[in-house]
Each structure stands twice: as structure tokens, then as C-alpha cells.
Amino acid sequence: MTSLKQTPLYPVYAKHGAKTIDFGGWDLPVQFGGIQNEHDAVRERAGLFDVSHMGEFWVTGADAEAFLQRVTTNDVSKLETNQAQYSLLCYPDGGVVDDLLVYKLAGDRFMLVVNASNIDKDFAWLEKHVQGNVKLENVSDDTSLLALQGPLAGVVLSKLTEAPIGELKGFRFLPDVNVGGVHALVSRTGYTGEDGFELYASAKEVIRLWDLLLEAGKEHGLEPIGLGARDTLRFEARLPLYGQELSADISPLEAGLGFFVKLDKGDFIGRDALAGQKAQGLPRKSVGIEMIDRGIPRSHYPVYSLDDRRIGEVTTGTQSPTFKRNVGLALIETAYTANDTEVLVEIRGKKLRAKVVPTPFYKRPKA
């Protein structure tokens, strides 16, 4: 029996009442104080996530940028120093190896952040395609990652640092910030639909950083957040999850991520296939659905047309904690993707009515 991997923060989970589960081979907290409460904390105040299971790679060398241009779909040449971008690694047929973040620390130095379940696969894929003066280094075991998310995230973080984190724009970062005596790379991205920050620090110091943030945020209602609320938050904001909205069988274009596929930047792995998909028209697309009949759509539930023909399946679904509506994301044939089109979702052997609705389900209120 294979033992589950643990993040450096695992020893402190119990004192916060964590309930842990097997998540892609990791023993991670699904909740601390209840998914609904944690979801509301992030939407209304602030939440702290341990996402140290994510993978981090250094990509360095004179040809690092050219290499990343060839293996990712977004345009790395547009990045400025201390800027990050969302991107994807694709197979030659347009399927997705993984989605990731690319951080530019210097002209010849980048950091990639990849999904935990794909660390080994991604690193092997990158090694296979290295050309020129490029060094790859997997620093996942030495690097821990905390995500501080919610409308009060900036207020909490500002109590621990004199760095101008409030001036950071989206997808920008500061490479070395003193946070209460712990040095961290601090970026402003997020996976919840809310404002927030990511703090990359040494695995040896992450427990100290976790405790500092929770103490600083106590008066602001900061709470530790588990995977359950992480999933409902990202889902409401229509942020994809690898293995559900993206996979080796689902292209970025089908998933609605065409903005991050720069077909005009030059050649990259998967470009020809993706250009072909765009030229020919996509046979299927990812859309939002809302149940008309009573029932909750779940991942992999089949979706049918009203004349009882299977046209796709749900990729993620739940009752929205924010709106109390039974909603989902579904990958279905393009002919059925117009808003208000009625479809059927098979739930526990019954085909129940749903309709196509706009996404994202949740948008952060403008300040």
C-alpha cells in the first residue's frame, strides 16, 4: 500500500480541525470548519489555503525563453520581469498535458507552477523537449505555497510587511518580500475569483508563515480553507480544473481558453492541431448549465439533447454555495451551446431538464 504524500504543513492540520482526504496521492484537508462556511469566508472576508502540493520548476539559461515559447501556448515574449501568465502545455494533437503559471524572474530565469498530480509527468515532458542552453530543476519539495484569498487579503498581508503589495497589479509579483521575518515571493493571482496573493516560501519556514498569517488575520475573520471550498470557489468563477475541464482529450479551445492560445506567436507544440480546430470549427464546447428540474449535476454525468441523444457530459457541477442554484460546466456538442438551450442531464438514472446559461457564475464586485 502506497503511503500518501504530505505537505510540510501537515503537522498543523489537526489543531485546526482538518478532515483530510486522498487527493491525487496527497493527504490534504478537504475542509476545516465546513465547506459552506469556508466558501463564505473567502467571498466575504479572507481565507488561507495550503497549496504546497503544487509543483514548482526553475527554467534557466540563455535559451529558456525560446524553450518556453515552444512548449507553452501563451506568448512568453510578452512577459516583463516580475510578471506571470497563465498558459498550457499541449500534446501535438492539441490535448492538454497540463495548465500552469509562468513567472518571469529575469530574461534567462523563469519559474513554472504546475498541478500536483502532474509534477512527474510535466517534468518528463519538458525534459524530453529541451533544446539549447536550458536547465530544468524541480524544486517542488523545497518550495511551499500559501494562497491568501478574499476581499480582506491585502489588509491581512499588509500587517506583516512593509513591501508595497497593495500596488501589485494582477499577475505581477515581488520576488523577495519580508513577511513577518519570512522571505517569500509574493504574487497577485488567484484561483477563487477574489482578490488575493500567493506566497512561495521555503518548506522549512512555511509553518511559521502560516501561523503569522492566521494570527494577523484573526481580527479580520481569516480562516484556513480546504480543498472543498477551493473547488466551489474556482468553479463559480469558471476557472478550470485539470482532469475535469482540461485533459489529454480536451483542448484549450474546447475548454473556452482560446485567449491563452496565441496561434500567431510562431510555432509551438500543438499549434497545428489547434489552428486546425479553430479553422474547421469546434465540434464541442464547454458551457454553463443550470438545472430546471430538481437535481445536482456532477462530474461525468451524461448530457442529452431533448430528443434523447447523448451530446456530452458534465465536467464539474454542484449547488452553488453563493447562489444556492444547481449549476455545472458541461462539454457538449456546439449545436447545443446557445444560451437558454434546454438539455437533459442524467442524474441517478433519471433525465432531468437543464438549460445553458452564461458563465462565470460569479464575478467579483467592482471596488
N, C-alpha and C positions, 0 to 999 in steps of 0.2 A: 504494500500500500504506500503510495507516494504521499509524503507529508506536504502540507500546504505552505507556500511561501508567506512570509510575514514582513510588513514594513517595519522600519526602526521605531515607529510609534506604537506598535502592537502592545508593548507592556503597559501603556496608559489607557488602553481602551476600556478595560474593566471598571476603572474608577469612574468612568463617565456613563456606565450602564449599557455599554455597546452589546448589540446582538450581532454576531458575525456569521458570515456565510462563505462558501466556496465560490469565488468569483474569478473564473479563468485560472484556477490553480493558486489563487491567493486567498488567505483568510482575512477578510475585510468586513468592516462594520456595515450592515445594511441599514441599521438605524441606531440611534442613541436614546431619543425620547419620543419616538413616534414619527412616522413619515409625514403625516399632515402637519404636525407642529413644526417639524424641521423645514418643510417646504415654506410654511408661512413665515418662519423666522428669516429666511433668505429674501423672500419677497418684500417683507416689511421692515426688517432691521439688518441683520448680518449673520452669516454662517461661516464656519471654518471647516474645511474639508481636508482630510489626509489623502492626497493623491500620489503618495510616494511610490506606488506601484508602477506608475508611468515610467517609460524608458527615456533616457537621455543619451544622445550620441554627440561627440565632438567630430566635426568635419573640418580639417585644416589643410593648409598647403596652397601653393600658388594656383593650382587648378581647381580649388574647392568650389568656387562659384560656377565654373563651367560644368563641373560634375553634377552639381545640384540642378543646374538648368536642364541637364539631360535626363535626370531621373524623376523630377517632380513636374507637376502640371502647371503650377503658377510661375510667374516671371521673377526669378530671384534677382535679376539685374536691376529691378526697380527698388530693391530694398536699400535703405540708408543704414548706416551704422546705428545700432541700438533700436532697430525696428524689427518686428516679427511679421510673419504672414502665415495664413492657413493655406495648406496645399495637400496634394495627394501623390502617392506613389502608385503607378499603374502598370499592369501587365501589358504586353504587346497587343492583346485583344481588347484593351480598354477597361477590363475589370480592375478592381482596386486591390492593391497589396495592403495599403493602409492609408488613413488620413493622419496628418501630422502638422506640427508647427515648426517653422524655420526661423531661427533667431540669428541675426547678423551681428556679430560682435566686432568684426573687423573685415577688411577686404579678403583676408585669407583665413578667417575663423568663423565658423558657424556652429550653432547647437540645434539639433533636431530633437523634438519631443514626440514620442510615438506611443501607441497604445500598449498597455502592459502585456496583453495576451499575444502580441505580435513582435515582441522585442527580438527574440532569436531569429524569427523569420525575416524581419525587416533588415537586421544587421547582415544576415547572409545574403539577402537580395542586393543590398548596397555594395558589399564586398565583391560580389560577382560582377558588378558593372563599373568598378573603379577603373579610371584611366588617368594617366599623367601623375603629376605631383599632388597626391591626395593621401591624407592619413585619416583613417577612421578609428575612433576609440569609443567603446561602450562604457560609459561612466554611470550607468543606472544604479549599480549597487552603492556607489559612494554619494549619490545625489538624492536628496529628499525634496518633496514638493508639497507645499501647502497652498490651498486656494482660499482666499478671504473674499467672500461674495456678499453683495447686498447693498442697499442704498446708504448704509452707515459704514461700509467697509473702509472708506477713506478716512472717516473720523477716527475709527479704531486704530488704523495703521499710523496715522499722524501722531498719535500719542507716544509712539515708540521710536520715531525717527525724525531727524531734522532735514532729511532729504526732501526735495520738492515733489513728493509723489502726487500731490494734487494737481500738478501741472502736466503730468504724464497724459498724453493722448492715447486713444485706443491703439493697441498693437505696437506700443512703444515700451521701452524698458530702460532701467538703470542697472548697469552691470554689477555694481558693488554698493549696496546700501547697508548701513549700520542700523539694524533693527533691535534696539534694546541690548546691544552688545554682540548680536549675532550677525554675521555678514551674509547677505543674500542678494541674488539677482532678483529684482522686482519688476514684473511686467504687468501691463494693464490689458488683459484679455478676459477670458472667462467662458464658462460652459453652462450658464444658468439663465441668460437673458437679462441679468442685472449687471450693474457696475461692479467692478472688483479687481483684485490683484492676485498674482501668483508669486510665491516666494520660493525660489530654488536655493537650498542651503545644504551644507554638509550633513550627511546622515548622522554624524556624531553629535550634531547640535540641534537636531530638529525637535526633540522633546522639550528642550529649553525654549525654543521659538514658539512651539505650540502653547506651552504654559504662559509665556509672556503675552501672547495674543489673546488668549482666553481671559486672562486677568485684566488686560487693558480694555477688553470689550464687555466685561461683566455689567457695567452700568448702562451699556447700550443694548443689552439683550442679545449679545453674541452667543451662539450655541454651536456645539460640534454637530456636524451633519454627516449622515451616512449615504450609502450608495442608492438607497431607495428614493430619497428626495433629490439626489443628484440626477437620477433618471427622469423623474417627473418634471423637474425644473428645465432640463435641457430639452425634453420633449415638447413642453408648452412653447418654448422659443424656436422650435423646429431645428434644433441642432442635431446633426446625425450621430448615430452610434454605429461603429464598425461591427459587422456581424448582423446588423438589422437593416439600417438604411443603406449601408455600403457593404460590398463583399467582392470576392473574385468574380461573382456572377452579376453584379450590379455596377454599372459605370457611373462616374460622377455626373454625367449629363442626365441619365435616368433618375438620379437622386436629386436633381434640381440644383446641382452645384456648378453649373456651367460658368459662373462668374470666376471660378478659381481654376479654370482650364483655359490657358492662353494659347490658342492654336496659332497665333501669329508671331510667337516669340522665337520660332525656329524649331528644329526637330527635338523631340523628347520621346521617351518610351511610352507607347500607347497613342501617340499623336495621330497616326494614320487611321487607326480604328475609330478614334473619337471624331476625327474630321469626317469620316465616312458616315458615322451615326448622325452627325449634325446635318450633313448634306441630304441623306436619304429620309430623314425624319425619324423620330424616336417611336418605336412600336409600343413603348410603355413609359409611364412617368410616375413619380411619387407625388401624391396629393394628400390633402387633409380630408378626413371624413368625420361626420357626426352622426351618431345613431338617432334614428327617428323612433324605432321601437325600443323597448327596454332591453338593455344588454350592454356589456362592455366588450369592445373589440380587443383582442390580444394578439401578440406576435404570432405570425404564421396561420392565423385563421383565414380560410379561403374567402375570396370575394367573387360574387357572381353578378352578371347582368340580370335585369328583370325578367329576361326570357330564359333564365336558369343556365347560362353558360359561364363557366369559370373564366374570370378575366384577370385574376391576380390574387394577391394576399396582403394581409395587414403586416406591416413591419414593426410598428410599435403602437400600443393602444392602452388606454386606462381611463378612469374617471378623473378629469382634470381637477386637481386639488384647489386650484384658484377659482375655477368657474363652475365646478360640480356638473360638468357636461361629459357625456361618454363620447370620447373622441379618439381618433387614431391617425396614423400615417399609413397609407397603403400604396403599394406599387401595382398599378393596374394598366390595362390597355389604354392607349392615348385617346381612343374614340370616346371613352367614358370619363374624361378628366375635367370637363367643363364644370364650373361651379353650379350647384343645385341639381346635378345629375343624380338620380336615385340609383342605388346599387343594393345588393343583398350581402350581408356578412353571415357566414355560418358560425353560430355560437352554440356549442353543445348539441349539435345535430339539428338545430333549427335555423332556417334562413330568415334573418331579420333585416328590416329596412334601415338604410342609412343614406346619407346624401353627401356629395362632395362639397367641401367648404374651404374658404380661403385660409392660408397659413401665413405667418405663425399664429398660433392660438393666443399667444401672449406677446405684447410689446411693452417694453419698459416705458412708463410715463415720462414725458419730457420734463426736464427740470425747469 
